């Protein structure tokens, strides 16, 4: 075996020194750089760590895990989202919503934003949004505008309040008219009391018209009045002390009646002779058993018995 002579060992020492100096200056040649890369760092004994950027012998190199990316950034569920602009009642809402959710689910989301119940929503995207289809199926894309039409319960109540108030006013007006016997214009007649010669009444019974005139009643002026039904002439005769008016039954527009409070076995009745209530001819203390027969006769529903 031949050992290198002193000069060769000295040459090796010089070369290594030059390489170290070049490495320090950053001017190492290609061959030296390659040789330096092949030299393990910290591999002088057991327990030494492998070179940086290298895996232990026999192990595969592994890349660090990357977070899943979805359209809209739903990193937790990994679902694909779309960015929507929901427009309702001049308000705009920027919403990120799952592309695979249905129209019904979108309505629930709109409910949480606006307070508008799903049943009261009309959601439009290229027409009425189908509840059973997903946003993907109807081709909703990022930035899509979703138009919503509808009113909340509070809005409905607010709108209906004037209507309800008007209805209450009408009802109050009706209450003023009901019962009619409480109105001032009728009280002045009714306060006179039941006429002494009024025909007897039979409560809970309906009878046909008598063959004699109905008499003993008052008219609006408090005078005595009688009603005579001339069936063969199709006329109603209204007779007072002063005169008798003969009215064709076809000219009478309507007949209204109401029980007299406290004396329900008698009615107050009006015959409408013209187009307005001002044309009503009032008769008081009509026996209740004849009320239906009078109406049927005057309004053309009468029949011979």
PASEBA-1860 file (N, C-alpha, C; in nm, 3 decimals):
! residues 305
1> XXXXXXXX> 0.085/-0.119/0.000/0.000/0.000/0.000/0.088/0.123/0.000 ~ 0.054/0.219/-0.093/0.137/0.339/-0.108/0.067/0.454/-0.041 ~ 0.131/0.523/0.049/0.073/0.640/0.117/0.115/0.765/0.044 ~ 0.027/0.865/0.041/0.064/0.988/-0.030/0.180/1.053/0.038 ~ 0.258/1.111/-0.043/0.377/1.179/0.009/0.335/1.308/0.074 ~ 0.420/1.368/0.146/0.389/1.492/0.216/0.343/1.601/0.124 ~ 0.403/1.616/0.006/0.354/1.721/-0.084/0.209/1.704/-0.124 ~ 0.166/1.577/-0.149/0.025/1.555/-0.188/-0.067/1.592/-0.075
9> XXXXXXXX> -0.034/1.552/0.043/-0.121/1.588/0.156/-0.124/1.737/0.177 ~ -0.014/1.801/0.150/-0.008/1.946/0.163/-0.095/2.013/0.058 ~ -0.092/1.954/-0.064/-0.175/2.009/-0.173/-0.324/1.999/-0.139 ~ -0.360/1.888/-0.080/-0.501/1.868/-0.041/-0.542/1.972/0.059 ~ -0.453/1.999/0.151/-0.484/2.100/0.254/-0.503/2.237/0.190 ~ -0.421/2.270/0.092/-0.431/2.400/0.023/-0.562/2.412/-0.052 ~ -0.597/2.301/-0.121/-0.723/2.303/-0.200/-0.843/2.324/-0.109 ~ -0.843/2.254/0.003/-0.956/2.266/0.096/-0.963/2.405/0.155
17> XXXXXXXX> -0.850/2.463/0.182/-0.849/2.599/0.235/-0.903/2.698/0.134 ~ -0.862/2.678/0.006/-0.910/2.767/-0.101/-1.062/2.755/-0.119 ~ -1.113/2.630/-0.108/-1.258/2.609/-0.123/-1.334/2.677/-0.011 ~ -1.278/2.668/0.110/-1.346/2.733/0.223/-1.347/2.882/0.207 ~ -1.234/2.937/0.156/-1.227/3.081/0.136/-1.324/3.127/0.029 ~ -1.333/3.048/-0.080/-1.425/3.083/-0.189/-1.570/3.077/-0.144 ~ -1.597/2.975/-0.060/-1.735/2.964/-0.011/-1.772/3.081/0.075 ~ -1.674/3.128/0.154/-1.701/3.245/0.238/-1.726/3.369/0.155
25> XXXXXXXX> -1.657/3.381/0.039/-1.673/3.498/-0.048/-1.790/3.484/-0.145 ~ -1.851/3.366/-0.152/-1.960/3.341/-0.248/-1.910/3.321/-0.386 ~ -1.786/3.281/-0.406/-1.732/3.267/-0.542/-1.691/3.124/-0.570 ~ -1.750/3.032/-0.499/-1.712/2.894/-0.523/-1.753/2.851/-0.661 ~ -1.673/2.774/-0.723/-1.703/2.724/-0.857/-1.811/2.622/-0.856 ~ -1.859/2.585/-0.972/-1.968/2.489/-0.983/-1.933/2.357/-0.920 ~ -1.816/2.312/-0.940/-1.779/2.183/-0.885/-1.771/2.186/-0.736 ~ -1.718/2.293/-0.682/-1.706/2.305/-0.538/-1.845/2.315/-0.474
33> XXXXXXXX> -1.939/2.392/-0.538/-2.075/2.407/-0.484/-2.145/2.273/-0.477 ~ -2.129/2.195/-0.582/-2.190/2.063/-0.584/-2.134/1.977/-0.474 ~ -1.997/1.988/-0.457/-1.934/1.906/-0.354/-1.981/1.948/-0.216 ~ -2.002/2.082/-0.196/-2.049/2.131/-0.067/-2.190/2.084/-0.040 ~ -2.276/2.080/-0.143/-2.414/2.036/-0.125/-2.420/1.890/-0.088 ~ -2.320/1.812/-0.133/-2.323/1.670/-0.104/-2.273/1.641/0.036 ~ -2.208/1.739/0.099/-2.156/1.715/0.233/-2.270/1.726/0.332 ~ -2.297/1.621/0.410/-2.404/1.629/0.508/-2.365/1.719/0.620
41> XXXXXXXX> -2.466/1.792/0.673/-2.444/1.881/0.785/-2.486/1.809/0.912 ~ -2.402/1.814/1.012/-2.436/1.754/1.138/-2.444/1.604/1.133 ~ -2.375/1.542/1.041/-2.382/1.397/1.028/-2.260/1.332/1.088 ~ -2.200/1.396/1.184/-2.076/1.344/1.240/-2.097/1.227/1.331 ~ -2.222/1.196/1.375/-2.239/1.081/1.463/-2.384/1.045/1.474 ~ -2.416/0.952/1.561/-2.552/0.907/1.579/-2.635/1.019/1.638 ~ -2.761/1.021/1.601/-2.852/1.125/1.652/-2.843/1.251/1.574 ~ -2.755/1.261/1.475/-2.745/1.381/1.394/-2.868/1.397/1.309
49> XXXXXXXX> -2.912/1.522/1.290/-3.034/1.548/1.210/-2.999/1.546/1.063 ~ -3.092/1.506/0.979/-3.066/1.506/0.834/-3.053/1.647/0.784 ~ -3.000/1.661/0.664/-2.978/1.793/0.603/-3.111/1.864/0.585 ~ -3.108/1.998/0.595/-3.230/2.077/0.576/-3.282/2.057/0.437 ~ -3.417/2.040/0.424/-3.477/2.022/0.291/-3.469/1.880/0.244 ~ -3.411/1.789/0.323/-3.404/1.650/0.281/-3.479/1.563/0.380 ~ -3.537/1.457/0.331/-3.611/1.365/0.416/-3.518/1.256/0.463 ~ -3.546/1.196/0.576/-3.466/1.081/0.617/-3.469/0.974/0.511
57> XXXXXXXX> -3.359/0.893/0.510/-3.345/0.789/0.407/-3.462/0.692/0.418 ~ -3.529/0.666/0.305/-3.641/0.572/0.298/-3.776/0.639/0.316 ~ -3.782/0.766/0.361/-3.911/0.835/0.377/-3.939/0.923/0.255 ~ -4.072/0.934/0.219/-4.110/1.018/0.107/-4.122/1.162/0.154 ~ -4.094/1.255/0.066/-4.107/1.397/0.098/-4.255/1.435/0.096 ~ -4.299/1.507/0.200/-4.440/1.544/0.212/-4.455/1.695/0.213 ~ -4.555/1.744/0.134/-4.583/1.887/0.132/-4.675/1.922/0.247 ~ -4.667/2.040/0.303/-4.757/2.079/0.412/-4.901/2.086/0.361
65> XXXXXXXX> -5.001/2.047/0.446/-5.142/2.049/0.402/-5.188/2.191/0.373 ~ -5.276/2.204/0.272/-5.330/2.334/0.234/-5.480/2.338/0.265 ~ -5.532/2.456/0.310/-5.675/2.471/0.341/-5.756/2.465/0.213 ~ -5.874/2.400/0.222/-5.960/2.393/0.105/-6.014/2.531/0.075 ~ -6.028/2.564/-0.051/-6.073/2.695/-0.095/-6.207/2.678/-0.165 ~ -6.307/2.758/-0.124/-6.439/2.753/-0.186/-6.475/2.891/-0.236 ~ -6.570/2.896/-0.325/-6.615/3.022/-0.380/-6.695/3.096/-0.275 ~ -6.634/3.188/-0.208/-6.702/3.257/-0.101/-6.630/3.238/0.031
73> XXXXXXXX> -6.540/3.144/0.039/-6.457/3.130/0.156/-6.519/3.053/0.270 ~ -6.610/2.958/0.244/-6.667/2.877/0.350/-6.571/2.764/0.381 ~ -6.470/2.793/0.462/-6.364/2.696/0.486/-6.413/2.584/0.576 ~ -6.513/2.610/0.659/-6.556/2.509/0.753/-6.633/2.398/0.684 ~ -6.730/2.433/0.602/-6.812/2.331/0.540/-6.762/2.291/0.403 ~ -6.681/2.374/0.342/-6.632/2.344/0.210/-6.738/2.359/0.103 ~ -6.854/2.421/0.135/-6.960/2.437/0.037/-6.930/2.557/-0.052 ~ -6.975/2.548/-0.173/-6.952/2.657/-0.268/-7.059/2.765/-0.248
81> XXXXXXXX> -7.015/2.887/-0.231/-7.105/2.998/-0.205/-7.110/3.093/-0.322 ~ -7.218/3.167/-0.329/-7.230/3.276/-0.426/-7.264/3.403/-0.349 ~ -7.218/3.514/-0.402/-7.247/3.643/-0.342/-7.369/3.702/-0.412 ~ -7.471/3.732/-0.334/-7.597/3.781/-0.388/-7.625/3.921/-0.337 ~ -7.701/3.995/-0.414/-7.754/4.124/-0.370/-7.905/4.109/-0.359 ~ -7.954/4.102/-0.237/-8.097/4.089/-0.212/-8.156/4.229/-0.196 ~ -8.254/4.260/-0.279/-8.314/4.394/-0.280/-8.461/4.380/-0.239 ~ -8.496/4.449/-0.131/-8.633/4.446/-0.080/-8.667/4.580/-0.018
89> XXXXXXXX> -8.777/4.636/-0.062/-8.831/4.757/-0.001/-8.727/4.869/0.003 ~ -8.654/4.888/-0.109/-8.551/4.990/-0.123/-8.428/4.965/-0.035 ~ -8.420/4.846/0.024/-8.303/4.809/0.104/-8.224/4.703/0.028 ~ -8.091/4.709/0.040/-8.004/4.613/-0.027/-7.924/4.537/0.079 ~ -7.914/4.406/0.060/-7.842/4.319/0.151/-7.741/4.238/0.070 ~ -7.614/4.240/0.113/-7.511/4.158/0.052/-7.509/4.024/0.127 ~ -7.534/3.917/0.053/-7.551/3.786/0.115/-7.459/3.685/0.047 ~ -7.393/3.602/0.128/-7.320/3.487/0.077/-7.404/3.364/0.109
97> XXXXXXXX> -7.439/3.290/0.005/-7.532/3.179/0.026/-7.486/3.057/-0.052 ~ -7.516/2.941/0.004/-7.472/2.814/-0.056/-7.538/2.794/-0.192 ~ -7.456/2.762/-0.290/-7.504/2.747/-0.426/-7.595/2.625/-0.441 ~ -7.582/2.528/-0.353/-7.663/2.407/-0.362/-7.784/2.411/-0.269 ~ -7.814/2.527/-0.213/-7.935/2.542/-0.132/-8.054/2.573/-0.223 ~ -8.172/2.543/-0.174/-8.294/2.561/-0.254/-8.351/2.701/-0.239 ~ -8.447/2.730/-0.324/-8.515/2.858/-0.314/-8.588/2.872/-0.182 ~ -8.642/2.762/-0.130/-8.711/2.767/-0.001/-8.614/2.805/0.110
105> XXXXXXXX> -8.492/2.753/0.103/-8.392/2.785/0.204/-8.347/2.931/0.191 ~ -8.343/2.981/0.068/-8.309/3.122/0.049/-8.417/3.211/0.110 ~ -8.542/3.169/0.101/-8.651/3.246/0.162/-8.634/3.253/0.313 ~ -8.588/3.144/0.372/-8.563/3.145/0.516/-8.452/3.244/0.550 ~ -8.349/3.249/0.464/-8.240/3.344/0.486/-8.293/3.487/0.475 ~ -8.377/3.512/0.376/-8.435/3.645/0.358/-8.521/3.682/0.479 ~ -8.590/3.582/0.532/-8.670/3.606/0.652/-8.584/3.653/0.767 ~ -8.468/3.590/0.784/-8.379/3.629/0.894/-8.323/3.770/0.873
113> XXXXXXXX> -8.312/3.813/0.748/-8.258/3.946/0.719/-8.364/4.055/0.731 ~ -8.483/4.026/0.682/-8.584/4.131/0.667/-8.701/4.119/0.763 ~ -8.720/4.000/0.820/-8.839/3.978/0.901/-8.961/3.946/0.818 ~ -8.942/3.932/0.687/-9.054/3.904/0.597/-9.080/3.754/0.594 ~ -9.197/3.706/0.640/-9.223/3.563/0.643/-9.216/3.502/0.503 ~ -9.163/3.379/0.492/-9.152/3.315/0.360/-9.283/3.309/0.284 ~ -9.392/3.287/0.357/-9.521/3.276/0.289/-9.565/3.407/0.226 ~ -9.506/3.519/0.271/-9.544/3.650/0.219/-9.440/3.705/0.121
121> XXXXXXXX> -9.343/3.620/0.083/-9.238/3.664/-0.007/-9.267/3.624/-0.151 ~ -9.235/3.714/-0.242/-9.224/3.681/-0.384/-9.080/3.711/-0.422 ~ -9.004/3.605/-0.448/-8.861/3.618/-0.477/-8.842/3.599/-0.627 ~ -8.775/3.697/-0.690/-8.759/3.694/-0.834/-8.612/3.689/-0.874 ~ -8.581/3.593/-0.961/-8.454/3.589/-1.031/-8.484/3.529/-1.167 ~ -8.485/3.615/-1.269/-8.526/3.572/-1.404/-8.666/3.510/-1.398 ~ -8.755/3.574/-1.328/-8.887/3.519/-1.305/-8.902/3.479/-1.160 ~ -9.014/3.418/-1.127/-9.040/3.376/-0.990/-8.946/3.263/-0.951
129> XXXXXXXX> -8.876/3.279/-0.839/-8.778/3.180/-0.796/-8.848/3.052/-0.752 ~ -8.815/2.936/-0.816/-8.878/2.810/-0.773/-8.822/2.765/-0.639 ~ -8.909/2.728/-0.548/-8.865/2.691/-0.414/-8.793/2.556/-0.412 ~ -8.829/2.466/-0.502/-8.777/2.330/-0.495/-8.641/2.314/-0.563 ~ -8.601/2.411/-0.645/-8.475/2.400/-0.718/-8.363/2.471/-0.644 ~ -8.240/2.425/-0.668/-8.124/2.488/-0.605/-8.081/2.610/-0.688 ~ -8.001/2.694/-0.624/-7.951/2.811/-0.695/-7.861/2.770/-0.811 ~ -7.792/2.659/-0.795/-7.707/2.610/-0.904/-7.791/2.570/-1.024
137> XXXXXXXX> -7.904/2.505/-0.997/-7.990/2.457/-1.105/-8.050/2.572/-1.185 ~ -8.077/2.684/-1.120/-8.134/2.796/-1.194/-8.026/2.895/-1.239 ~ -7.899/2.850/-1.222/-7.785/2.923/-1.277/-7.768/3.062/-1.213 ~ -7.774/3.065/-1.080/-7.743/3.187/-1.008/-7.592/3.203/-1.001 ~ -7.541/3.321/-1.033/-7.397/3.345/-1.034/-7.362/3.456/-0.935 ~ -7.232/3.471/-0.912/-7.185/3.575/-0.822/-7.235/3.713/-0.867 ~ -7.280/3.792/-0.771/-7.327/3.927/-0.801/-7.470/3.932/-0.849 ~ -7.539/3.817/-0.850/-7.677/3.815/-0.899/-7.767/3.899/-0.808
145> XXXXXXXX> -7.864/3.967/-0.870/-7.960/4.047/-0.795/-8.087/3.965/-0.772 ~ -8.125/3.956/-0.647/-8.247/3.884/-0.609/-8.349/3.987/-0.562 ~ -8.457/3.999/-0.637/-8.561/4.096/-0.602/-8.666/4.028/-0.515 ~ -8.704/4.096/-0.407/-8.802/4.043/-0.313/-8.918/4.141/-0.302 ~ -9.038/4.088/-0.314/-9.159/4.168/-0.301/-9.242/4.108/-0.187 ~ -9.291/4.194/-0.101/-9.376/4.145/0.009/-9.374/4.243/0.124 ~ -9.468/4.225/0.214/-9.481/4.313/0.330/-9.477/4.231/0.457 ~ -9.412/4.285/0.558/-9.409/4.219/0.687/-9.546/4.230/0.753
153> XXXXXXXX> -9.564/4.152/0.859/-9.691/4.156/0.931/-9.716/4.295/0.987 ~ -9.609/4.358/1.037/-9.623/4.494/1.090/-9.665/4.592/0.982 ~ -9.607/4.573/0.861/-9.645/4.661/0.750/-9.792/4.643/0.714 ~ -9.834/4.515/0.712/-9.973/4.487/0.679/-10.066/4.550/0.782 ~ -10.027/4.536/0.909/-10.110/4.594/1.014/-10.114/4.746/1.002 ~ -9.996/4.804/0.967/-9.991/4.949/0.954/-10.078/4.997/0.839 ~ -10.077/4.921/0.729/-10.159/4.958/0.613/-10.306/4.939/0.642 ~ -10.336/4.830/0.714/-10.476/4.798/0.739/-10.536/4.884/0.849
161> XXXXXXXX> -10.451/4.948/0.928/-10.504/5.027/1.038/-10.601/5.135/0.990 ~ -10.563/5.213/0.886/-10.660/5.312/0.836/-10.789/5.247/0.788 ~ -10.774/5.130/0.720/-10.893/5.061/0.672/-10.978/5.016/0.789 ~ -10.910/4.959/0.889/-10.984/4.913/1.005/-11.050/5.030/1.076 ~ -10.976/5.142/1.080/-11.034/5.260/1.143/-11.157/5.306/1.067 ~ -11.146/5.302/0.932/-11.261/5.341/0.851/-11.378/5.245/0.873 ~ -11.343/5.115/0.881/-11.448/5.018/0.903/-11.513/5.037/1.039 ~ -11.429/5.071/1.137/-11.483/5.096/1.269/-11.574/5.218/1.269
169> XXXXXXXX> -11.534/5.318/1.188/-11.619/5.437/1.178/-11.753/5.402/1.115 ~ -11.744/5.318/1.010/-11.868/5.275/0.945/-11.954/5.196/1.043 ~ -11.883/5.106/1.115/-11.956/5.026/1.212/-12.016/5.113/1.321 ~ -11.938/5.214/1.363/-11.991/5.305/1.463/-12.112/5.380/1.409 ~ -12.103/5.415/1.279/-12.216/5.483/1.217/-12.337/5.391/1.212 ~ -12.308/5.262/1.182/-12.418/5.166/1.179/-12.477/5.147/1.318 ~ -12.383/5.149/1.416/-12.432/5.135/1.553/-12.521/5.252/1.592 ~ -12.487/5.370/1.532/-12.571/5.484/1.559/-12.711/5.462/1.501
177> XXXXXXXX> -12.713/5.389/1.389/-12.841/5.363/1.324/-12.911/5.241/1.383 ~ -12.837/5.161/1.459/-12.895/5.039/1.512/-12.889/5.040/1.664 ~ -12.996/5.013/1.725/-13.127/4.996/1.661/-13.186/5.130/1.618 ~ -13.269/5.124/1.515/-13.327/5.246/1.460/-13.414/5.317/1.562 ~ -13.474/5.237/1.650/-13.568/5.298/1.745/-13.499/5.390/1.844 ~ -13.362/5.387/1.849/-13.291/5.476/1.940/-13.258/5.610/1.876 ~ -13.273/5.620/1.747/-13.242/5.746/1.680/-13.345/5.852/1.716 ~ -13.295/5.973/1.722/-13.378/6.085/1.768/-13.501/6.104/1.682
185> XXXXXXXX> -13.482/6.086/1.549/-13.594/6.110/1.459/-13.708/6.011/1.481 ~ -13.674/5.893/1.532/-13.778/5.793/1.558/-13.828/5.799/1.702 ~ -13.743/5.845/1.791/-13.780/5.846/1.931/-13.898/5.939/1.959 ~ -13.902/6.047/1.885/-14.009/6.143/1.911/-14.147/6.083/1.882 ~ -14.147/5.981/1.793/-14.273/5.912/1.766/-14.295/5.799/1.866 ~ -14.189/5.722/1.888/-14.203/5.606/1.976/-14.227/5.645/2.121 ~ -14.174/5.762/2.160/-14.194/5.806/2.298/-14.340/5.835/2.330 ~ -14.421/5.846/2.228/-14.565/5.865/2.252/-14.629/5.739/2.307
193> XXXXXXXX> -14.554/5.627/2.291/-14.606/5.500/2.341/-14.689/5.427/2.238 ~ -14.726/5.307/2.272/-14.806/5.224/2.182/-14.948/5.280/2.171 ~ -14.996/5.294/2.047/-15.133/5.346/2.030/-15.236/5.255/2.096 ~ -15.340/5.317/2.146/-15.443/5.239/2.215/-15.520/5.149/2.120 ~ -15.538/5.193/1.996/-15.619/5.117/1.901/-15.535/5.033/1.805 ~ -15.407/5.012/1.838/-15.323/4.931/1.751/-15.373/4.787/1.748 ~ -15.352/4.720/1.637/-15.395/4.582/1.622/-15.309/4.492/1.712 ~ -15.367/4.389/1.768/-15.291/4.299/1.856/-15.183/4.224/1.777
201> XXXXXXXX> -15.076/4.192/1.848/-14.965/4.121/1.785/-14.955/3.979/1.840 ~ -14.897/3.892/1.759/-14.873/3.753/1.799/-14.726/3.725/1.774 ~ -14.648/3.720/1.881/-14.504/3.705/1.868/-14.467/3.561/1.832 ~ -14.367/3.547/1.741/-14.320/3.415/1.701/-14.406/3.346/1.600 ~ -14.501/3.416/1.541/-14.592/3.357/1.443/-14.592/3.444/1.318 ~ -14.596/3.379/1.200/-14.608/3.452/1.073/-14.748/3.424/1.016 ~ -14.816/3.532/0.985/-14.951/3.517/0.931/-14.961/3.587/0.796 ~ -15.060/3.543/0.718/-15.086/3.611/0.592/-15.153/3.744/0.620
209> XXXXXXXX> -15.153/3.828/0.519/-15.213/3.960/0.537/-15.363/3.947/0.566 ~ -15.410/4.030/0.656/-15.555/4.024/0.685/-15.635/4.084/0.569 ~ -15.758/4.050/0.566/-15.846/4.102/0.459/-15.888/4.245/0.486 ~ -15.864/4.293/0.608/-15.898/4.430/0.644/-15.769/4.511/0.652 ~ -15.775/4.646/0.639/-15.653/4.728/0.648/-15.586/4.712/0.785 ~ -15.452/4.725/0.782/-15.377/4.730/0.907/-15.388/4.873/0.959 ~ -15.438/4.889/1.078/-15.467/5.023/1.127/-15.412/5.042/1.268 ~ -15.432/5.165/1.321/-15.391/5.197/1.456/-15.242/5.226/1.469
217> XXXXXXXX> -15.173/5.252/1.358/-15.028/5.275/1.359/-15.000/5.424/1.343 ~ -14.873/5.462/1.369/-14.829/5.600/1.352/-14.740/5.612/1.228 ~ -14.741/5.731/1.166/-14.640/5.763/1.066/-14.535/5.854/1.128 ~ -14.442/5.904/1.049/-14.327/5.978/1.103/-14.367/6.109/1.170 ~ -14.476/6.165/1.127/-14.522/6.290/1.187/-14.604/6.267/1.313 ~ -14.623/6.137/1.347/-14.700/6.105/1.467/-14.848/6.095/1.444 ~ -14.890/6.105/1.317/-15.031/6.091/1.285/-15.067/5.946/1.264 ~ -15.194/5.918/1.274/-15.243/5.782/1.255/-15.236/5.746/1.105
225> XXXXXXXX> -15.202/5.617/1.079/-15.191/5.569/0.942/-15.244/5.427/0.934 ~ -15.294/5.394/0.816/-15.341/5.258/0.793/-15.286/5.210/0.658 ~ -15.266/5.080/0.648/-15.213/5.019/0.525/-15.317/4.924/0.469 ~ -15.344/4.946/0.341/-15.439/4.858/0.273/-15.370/4.798/0.151 ~ -15.378/4.666/0.138/-15.309/4.597/0.027/-15.415/4.553/-0.073 ~ -15.413/4.622/-0.187/-15.506/4.592/-0.294/-15.437/4.497/-0.391 ~ -15.446/4.368/-0.363/-15.374/4.269/-0.442/-15.424/4.262/-0.585 ~ -15.555/4.277/-0.604/-15.608/4.268/-0.739/-15.563/4.384/-0.826
233> XXXXXXXX> -15.526/4.496/-0.763/-15.476/4.612/-0.838/-15.324/4.627/-0.826 ~ -15.262/4.541/-0.750/-15.117/4.544/-0.726/-15.076/4.680/-0.672 ~ -15.154/4.725/-0.569/-15.128/4.857/-0.511/-15.125/4.849/-0.358 ~ -15.050/4.944/-0.302/-15.051/4.965/-0.158/-15.111/5.102/-0.133 ~ -15.214/5.105/-0.050/-15.276/5.231/-0.017/-15.232/5.270/0.124 ~ -15.174/5.391/0.132/-15.132/5.444/0.261/-15.228/5.557/0.296 ~ -15.308/5.531/0.398/-15.413/5.627/0.431/-15.388/5.699/0.562 ~ -15.408/5.829/0.560/-15.404/5.912/0.681/-15.537/5.983/0.694
241> XXXXXXXX> -15.546/6.066/0.795/-15.669/6.142/0.815/-15.692/6.239/0.702 ~ -15.582/6.289/0.647/-15.592/6.391/0.542/-15.616/6.332/0.404 ~ -15.544/6.223/0.370/-15.554/6.170/0.233/-15.509/6.024/0.228 ~ -15.528/5.964/0.113/-15.485/5.827/0.088/-15.399/5.825/-0.039 ~ -15.277/5.773/-0.025/-15.186/5.761/-0.140/-15.192/5.618/-0.192 ~ -15.215/5.608/-0.325/-15.223/5.477/-0.388/-15.092/5.453/-0.466 ~ -15.013/5.362/-0.415/-14.880/5.337/-0.473/-14.874/5.203/-0.543 ~ -14.832/5.201/-0.672/-14.807/5.071/-0.736/-14.696/4.998/-0.660
249> XXXXXXXX> -14.717/4.873/-0.633/-14.617/4.799/-0.557/-14.484/4.792/-0.631 ~ -14.490/4.798/-0.763/-14.366/4.795/-0.841/-14.283/4.919/-0.825 ~ -14.342/5.028/-0.776/-14.269/5.153/-0.759/-14.195/5.159/-0.625 ~ -14.225/5.067/-0.537/-14.160/5.064/-0.405/-14.028/4.988/-0.417 ~ -13.917/5.059/-0.388/-13.783/5.003/-0.412/-13.744/4.898/-0.310 ~ -13.784/4.919/-0.185/-13.740/4.828/-0.080/-13.831/4.845/0.040 ~ -13.825/4.745/0.128/-13.898/4.750/0.254/-13.802/4.705/0.364 ~ -13.787/4.788/0.467/-13.701/4.754/0.580/-13.784/4.759/0.707
257> XXXXXXXX> -13.740/4.679/0.806/-13.812/4.678/0.933/-13.718/4.642/1.045 ~ -13.762/4.674/1.167/-13.682/4.643/1.285/-13.773/4.636/1.407 ~ -13.749/4.536/1.494/-13.831/4.530/1.616/-13.811/4.655/1.702 ~ -13.915/4.697/1.768/-13.907/4.811/1.858/-13.853/4.763/1.992 ~ -13.743/4.825/2.034/-13.677/4.781/2.156/-13.772/4.792/2.276 ~ -13.781/4.682/2.348/-13.872/4.677/2.462/-14.012/4.632/2.425 ~ -14.041/4.635/2.294/-14.173/4.590/2.243/-14.147/4.509/2.115 ~ -14.074/4.398/2.130/-14.030/4.324/2.012/-14.143/4.258/1.935
265> XXXXXXXX> -14.263/4.256/1.991/-14.377/4.201/1.918/-14.436/4.301/1.819 ~ -14.375/4.419/1.813/-14.412/4.520/1.714/-14.286/4.570/1.642 ~ -14.302/4.611/1.517/-14.191/4.660/1.435/-14.216/4.803/1.391 ~ -14.106/4.868/1.359/-14.113/4.992/1.281/-14.069/4.955/1.140 ~ -14.140/5.007/1.040/-14.120/4.964/0.901/-14.115/5.085/0.810 ~ -14.032/5.073/0.704/-14.019/5.182/0.607/-14.034/5.128/0.466 ~ -14.105/5.205/0.384/-14.123/5.175/0.242/-14.040/5.277/0.164 ~ -13.947/5.229/0.082/-13.861/5.318/0.005/-13.932/5.357/-0.124
273> XXXXXXXX> -13.972/5.483/-0.131/-14.049/5.531/-0.247/-13.963/5.595/-0.353 ~ -13.836/5.621/-0.323/-13.744/5.684/-0.418/-13.606/5.622/-0.408 ~ -13.505/5.688/-0.469/-13.372/5.628/-0.475/-13.291/5.641/-0.346 ~ -13.327/5.728/-0.254/-13.246/5.751/-0.135/-13.327/5.723/-0.009 ~ -13.252/5.724/0.107/-13.319/5.699/0.234/-13.416/5.812/0.269 ~ -13.393/5.925/0.211/-13.483/6.038/0.239/-13.625/6.010/0.191 ~ -13.638/5.914/0.101/-13.770/5.883/0.046/-13.843/5.775/0.126 ~ -13.784/5.730/0.239/-13.849/5.627/0.319/-13.977/5.684/0.384
281> XXXXXXXX> -14.083/5.605/0.375/-14.208/5.638/0.445/-14.216/5.544/0.565 ~ -14.206/5.601/0.686/-14.199/5.522/0.808/-14.337/5.500/0.869 ~ -14.354/5.374/0.915/-14.476/5.334/0.984/-14.434/5.264/1.113 ~ -14.495/5.300/1.226/-14.456/5.247/1.356/-14.569/5.162/1.417 ~ -14.527/5.062/1.491/-14.615/4.971/1.561/-14.690/4.878/1.465 ~ -14.610/4.815/1.375/-14.665/4.714/1.285/-14.661/4.580/1.359 ~ -14.770/4.507/1.371/-14.769/4.378/1.440/-14.670/4.282/1.374 ~ -14.589/4.216/1.456/-14.478/4.136/1.405/-14.523/4.020/1.316
289> XXXXXXXX> -14.644/3.966/1.336/-14.687/3.848/1.259/-14.715/3.882/1.113 ~ -14.725/4.013/1.081/-14.755/4.053/0.943/-14.632/4.106/0.868 ~ -14.519/4.117/0.936/-14.403/4.183/0.876/-14.355/4.108/0.752 ~ -14.335/3.978/0.760/-14.285/3.903/0.645/-14.385/3.903/0.530 ~ -14.510/3.894/0.561/-14.612/3.894/0.456/-14.615/4.028/0.383 ~ -14.597/4.138/0.457/-14.592/4.269/0.393/-14.473/4.278/0.298 ~ -14.357/4.235/0.343/-14.238/4.241/0.258/-14.255/4.157/0.133 ~ -14.304/4.036/0.151/-14.320/3.948/0.035/-14.422/4.003/-0.064
297> XXXXXXXX> -14.526/4.063/-0.012/-14.630/4.117/-0.099/-14.579/4.237/-0.179 ~ -14.514/4.329/-0.111/-14.469/4.451/-0.177/-14.355/4.422/-0.274 ~ -14.265/4.334/-0.237/-14.148/4.307/-0.320/-14.171/4.199/-0.427 ~ -14.299/4.157/-0.441/-14.331/4.066/-0.550/-14.319/3.920/-0.518 ~ -14.314/3.886/-0.388/-14.304/3.744/-0.351/-14.434/3.692/-0.291 ~ -14.537/3.774/-0.296/-14.661/3.733/-0.234/-14.732/3.629/-0.317 ~ -14.819/3.558/-0.251/-14.903/3.462/-0.321/-15.040/3.461/-0.256 ~ -15.138/3.418/-0.332/-15.275/3.413/-0.277/-15.286/3.292/-0.185
305> X> -15.359/3.305/-0.081/-15.379/3.196/0.015/-15.519/3.140/-0.005
END
